Amino acid sequence: MTMTEFLLAELNREVDRSRKALEQVPEGKYEWKPHEKSMAFGYLAELVATIPMWVAMQVAKNDLDVAPADGSTMKQEPKKTSAALVAGLEKSAADARAALEKTTDEHLNTNWQRKARGNVVQEGKRYAMIQDTLNHWAHHRGQMTVYLRLMGAKVPALYGPSADDKSFG
């Protein structure tokens, strides 16, 4: 199995899990927070829906500045419904799949950088940075399922049964 095949398979498994979680998003809770220091639920759900676009950028670009000094140019319309979030996931996942399908293992062995205000804050082989992104995605999805529970929404089975879904995902 090539790295691209492995990463595509991993991406597809995580897309399915993310879709299940996003399908449970209740309307009218975009600004909800479990604590004043927590991020808003809508922002968190949007992260879960759009993190796959990071994979596409990690393949296509040599770096990404997550906190550019002149402000972000990546403005998006807020996705305030479950349907909009799932559509956002499908788009970002399609872009990530296309990027992975077009690349090579040789390219994935080249370096990629994450920057903040122009300074390199993380650097490594693209394949490792993509794997970190997939792990980061699972982390935020886990946060989101805690928010779902606290709001009284159903928590889907993702890696195994939940109190609301006894299947094994």
N, C-alpha and C positions, 0 to 999 in steps of 0.2 A: 504494500500500500504506500502510495506517495504521500508527502505532507499535504498536498492540496486535497487529495481524496480524504485524508483523515480530518482535515479542518472543515471540509464541506459536510462530512457526516456529522461532526460535532455541531456545526452551525445548524443543520437541519433538526437535530434532536432538541437543541435549545430554542429554536423557533417554535416548535410544537409546544414546548413547555410554556414559553412566554405567551403564546396565543391563548392557552388555557387560562392563564392568570389574567390576561387583559380582557377576556370575555366576561370576567366577574366584576369588572369595574362598575360601581354604581354611579349614576348621574348625580350631578349637583354637589360633588365632593372635591372638586378640583383644588380648592384652597385649603382643604382640611389638613390639619397637622396633629399628630398625637402629643406633641410637645413643642414649646416655642422654639427650641433649637433644631427641630426636625425640618426636613424639606417638605414642601407642600406635596400632597398626594398626587395632584395632577402632574407636577413636574417629574416626580418619581415614575409615574406610569408612562410619561413620555420618554423618559430614559429607557425604560424597558422596551418600548416600542421602536426606538430609533438607534440603539447602540449598534446594531449590525452595520449601520452606515460607517462606523469607525473602521470596521474590517475592510470595507471598500477603499477607504482613505489610506489605510495602512498598506494596501497593495499598490495603489495608484500614486501615492505621494511619498516623498521622502521624510516628511515631518508633519506635525500638526501642532499649532500653537493653541492651547486650550484657554489661554487668557491673554489674547493679544492686547498690547498697550493701547491701541486705538479702538478697542471694543470688538466684539464679535460681529462678523458679517453673516453669520448663519442664523437668520431670523426665520422663525417658523410660526405659522398660525397655531395657537393652542388646540390640542386635540382633546376635547372635553367629553367625548362619549366613547363607550366601549368600541363601537363600530369604527369610529375615526382612529382610535388607537390600533385596532387590529389592521386597518388599512395601512396605517403608517408602518406597522411591523412588516406587512407583506412587501411594501415598497422597499424598505431598508434591507430586508432579507434578500429580495431579488437582486438588488445592487451588489450586495456582498457575495452572493452566489456567482454572479456574472464576473466579478473581479477575480474570485478564486478560480473559476473555470478557465480564465484567460491567462493566468500566471503560471509560473514554473517553480519547481522546488529550488532551482538555482536562485531565482529572484527572492524567494522567501528566506533564503540564507543571507541576504544582504541586510545591512543595518537600517533601522528606522528610529526616528527621534520624536519624543513628546516634549514640547516646549511650553513654557509659561513666560509671558512677557519677553519672548525672544531667547530666553535661556533654556538650555537643554536640562530637563528634569528627569528624564528617563531615556535610555537608549539600549537597543538590543537587536538581535536578529528579528526580522519581520515575523517569522513563524512563532517565536516566543512572545512577541508583543501581541500578536493576534490571540494566542492562547490566553494571555493575561486579560485581554478584552473580553473574551468569552467568560472567563472567571468573574470579572468585574460585573458583567451582565447578570450572571447567576446571583451574585451578591445583592444587586439592586432588586432583582425579582424576589429574592428572599425578604428583603425589607418590605416590598410591596405586599407580599402575602401577610405579613404581620399587620400592616395597615388595614388590609381587607378584614382580617379577623377583628381588629379593634373597632371597625365600622359596622360589624355585624354582617358583612358579606360572606359568601361562601369562599372557602379556600380549596382550590382544586388539588388533586393528587398530582404531584410533579415528579418526584423521584421515588415515590411510594405513597401509601394511603395517607389521607388527611382525615380529620374529624368529620368533614363534610363529604368526602369522596373516598370510598373504601377500595377503589381500584388501585392498581400498581402503576398508574400513569402510563 
